[in-house]
Amino acid sequence: MDWGTIILLALAVLGAAFMVGGVIAYRGSARVGVRALGAASVAAGVMMLAIVLLTAPVSQSGGPSAPVIAVENVTG
């Protein structure tokens, strides 16, 4: 497992924690400031998961690179 995968997994876990904590804070409080912070936390978690979902397929396609085709200019 390389560092890119570890970072993506950490971001996914952190984003999910932000979402769950934000929902709990939003629903569990009647204070406006706490509800605003909870909503912002949910938005940050959604963005983190979106970044993970968009970058995971690109970073996991680390197969062999395309072959190099050498073309020789022959004039005759």
N, C-alpha and C positions, 0 to 999 in steps of 0.2 A: 504494500500500500504506500503510495507516494504522498508527498506533502499536499498536493492539490486536492486529493481525495479527503484527507484529514481536515483541511480547511473547509471544504464544501460540507462535510458532515457536521462540523462545529457550527457553521452558519445556519444549517438546517435546524439543528437542535436549539440554537439561540433564537432563531425566528419563531419556532413553535412555542418556546417558553414565553417570548414576548406576547404572542397572540393569546395564549392561555391566561397569563397574568393580567393582560389588558382587559380581557373579557370578565375575569373575576373582579377586578377593580371597578370596572364600569357598572356591572350589575350589583355589586355589593355596597355601593356608596350612593348617597343622595347629594353629596357635595359636588359642586360644579367643577372645581379644580381637579378633584380625583377622577371624575368622569372624563374630563378632557385629557388628562394624562393617560388614562386607560385606552381611550380611543386612539391617541397618538401611538401608544405602544402596539396596538393591534395593527395600525397602518405600517409601522416599522417592521413588524413581523411578517406581514404580507409581502412587503417589498423584499425582505431578505429571502423568503422562500421563492419569490419570483426570480431573483437573481440566481439562486441555486438551480432552479429548474431550467433556466435559460443557458447557464454555463456548464452544467453537468454533462450534457451530451457532447459538447465541444471538447471538454477537457478529458473525457474518457475515450476519445477516438485517437489514442496515441499509438496506432499501429505503425507498420513500416511506411516510410515515406515513398512517394511515387518514384518510379525509376527515371533516371536521367537519360535522355535520348540524345546522343551526340550526332550531329549532322556535319558531314565533311563536304566542303565546297569543292567540287571537282569540275574543273574547266578543261575542255579538251579540244 
